[in-house]
Amino acid sequence: MSIRHFGLALLLVPALQAQVTTTTLHDALLAARADRAGEPAVAAAFQQLAKEHGTPLYIYDQRYIQGQAAALRSAFAPRFPKLRILYALKANTNPAVIGLLRAEGIGAEVVSQGEIETALKVGYQGTEIMFTSSSKNPAEIRRAIELGTVLNVDSMDELGQVQAEAHRQLKQARISFRVNPGVDPHTIHQINTGIAESKFGLHLQGGLAFKAYAAAKAMPEIRIEGVHCHIGSQITETEGYTLTATKMMTFVKELKEKLGLKLDFVDLGGGLGIPYTDGQTLMSPEDLAKALEPVWKAGVATLGYEPTLWLEPGRFFVGGSGFLLTRVNTVKETPIKTFVNVDAGFNTLMRPVMYQAYHRVRVIGRTQDVQKVDIAGDVCETGDILAEARLLPKAKAGDLVVILDAGAYGFSMASEYNARPLPEEVLVEGNAVRVIRRRADFPELFRTATSAK
Ligand SMILES: Cc1ncc(COP(=O)(O)O)c(C=O)c1O
């Protein structure tokens, strides 16, 4: 990995001296966020990044990630004496990013063996990992039990498979069940996971979750440690969480009274939203902690013991840290629209196409001639539009465009579709830039193809 210091040169460029308003690259990222990407000093920072690293380029801001971890901890730790915070790796699986969160004392929540192996590589012990997936394969179950990872079981079928594998290994499998609480957190359909129609979890409805605990209790190969739920992603209001916490604590009480079970933890999942538009206000970690506190305390009082509260956000930690820098290939006027064709597409950032997600866009170094444009991707699909009908300063071929809030579900969802190698990822550490994943090259596109000559 290479580390390069940035910014000083920027300050010394005579032509720019008069307008220099940024001192570090971190500040340049903040300025772009604050819609000051047109300023020459800010533009110079992004131009240098593009020159050194090429485009499309994922840029992450270390300080932002550390700040989010601190904000979550300081909102929750004073109110919840027994607290464990995990990071949902799926949001951004770069080992350097995960390592930052591990250094903040945050655990790992994973959804596949690949993510287990990534967490181990970063330095987590298997016992520090929580493995959630509604469809685990036998190798994944085997590996998780070997490592002493908590398996978050999603069905009775899976419970049977976990029991059989634990028996084979002469071990006790550590488990929780993912419960479907039947709560709608009012987010978009594709990321709404706690409603009754969802494929995830064992329903509280119809006593399915209760039956699972009763069955597991009778299995000597199973050690029940907790209960889990995750109602969705990009949640902006507290109500879904408080309703879920109420249902979960009532369920935990039922488990104690009817089965004599005392759980170590109650995991309320992730899902904390971030602002994707200018001026958007939404639930803060402080708002959420304040709203959950009375529900949790009332639950603990009737329960007679205090489980550890687990939380497992992904997007919240990394979403706003990420900037996708892309270059304009061409600008095309049609009778209907103007397309700014860039060198990133839904192979680079899937969210706009997959979820109709809105990402702010800034044109680097331009402020004049605002016009309505679509930012169109370079994938050969009609639907490959990264941003639609945006009022932006006029861009020309060769200009840079930056897409904000691309740190979560950006690179981790990227693909090689259209045979485009995966982009580079860099981490901005104050004024230094570190390559944390180099740009893939063309031979890597066919590295696993057995018929390539
Ligand atoms: C089980 C589970 N936990 C945590 C998360 C993280 O969600 P978010 O990134 O919205 O915080 C997800 C995301 O889908 C999930 O499925």
The ligand as an SDF file (V2000), in Angstrom:
LIG
                    3D

 16 16  0  0  0  0  0  0  0  0999 V2000
  -28.7360   -8.3140    9.1860 C   0  0  0  0  0  0  0  0  0  0  0  0
  -28.2470   -6.9740    8.8240 C   0  0  0  0  0  0  0  0  0  0  0  0
  -27.6100   -6.2400    9.7510 N   0  0  0  0  0  0  0  0  0  0  0  0
  -27.1260   -5.0200    9.4750 C   0  0  0  0  0  0  0  0  0  0  0  0
  -27.2650   -4.4610    8.2240 C   0  0  0  0  0  0  0  0  0  0  0  0
  -26.7100   -3.1020    7.9710 C   0  0  0  0  0  0  0  0  0  0  0  0
  -27.6870   -2.2320    7.5330 O   0  0  0  0  0  0  0  0  0  0  0  0
  -27.3340   -0.6980    7.3790 P   0  0  0  0  0  0  0  0  0  0  0  0
  -26.1930   -0.5940    6.4520 O   0  0  0  0  0  0  0  0  0  0  0  0
  -28.5580   -0.0900    6.8470 O   0  0  0  0  0  0  0  0  0  0  0  0
  -27.0010   -0.1900    8.7340 O   0  0  0  0  0  0  0  0  0  0  0  0
  -27.9350   -5.1830    7.2300 C   0  0  0  0  0  0  0  0  0  0  0  0
  -28.1300   -4.5970    5.8970 C   0  0  0  0  0  0  0  0  0  0  0  0
  -28.8040   -5.0170    5.0530 O   0  0  0  0  0  0  0  0  0  0  0  0
  -28.4360   -6.4720    7.5350 C   0  0  0  0  0  0  0  0  0  0  0  0
  -29.0650   -7.2010    6.6230 O   0  0  0  0  0  0  0  0  0  0  0  0
  1  2  1  0
  2  3  1  0
  2 15  2  0
  3  4  2  0
  4  5  1  0
  5  6  1  0
  5 12  2  0
  6  7  1  0
  7  8  1  0
  8  9  2  0
  8 10  1  0
  8 11  1  0
 12 13  1  0
 12 15  1  0
 13 14  2  0
 15 16  1  0
M  END
$$$$
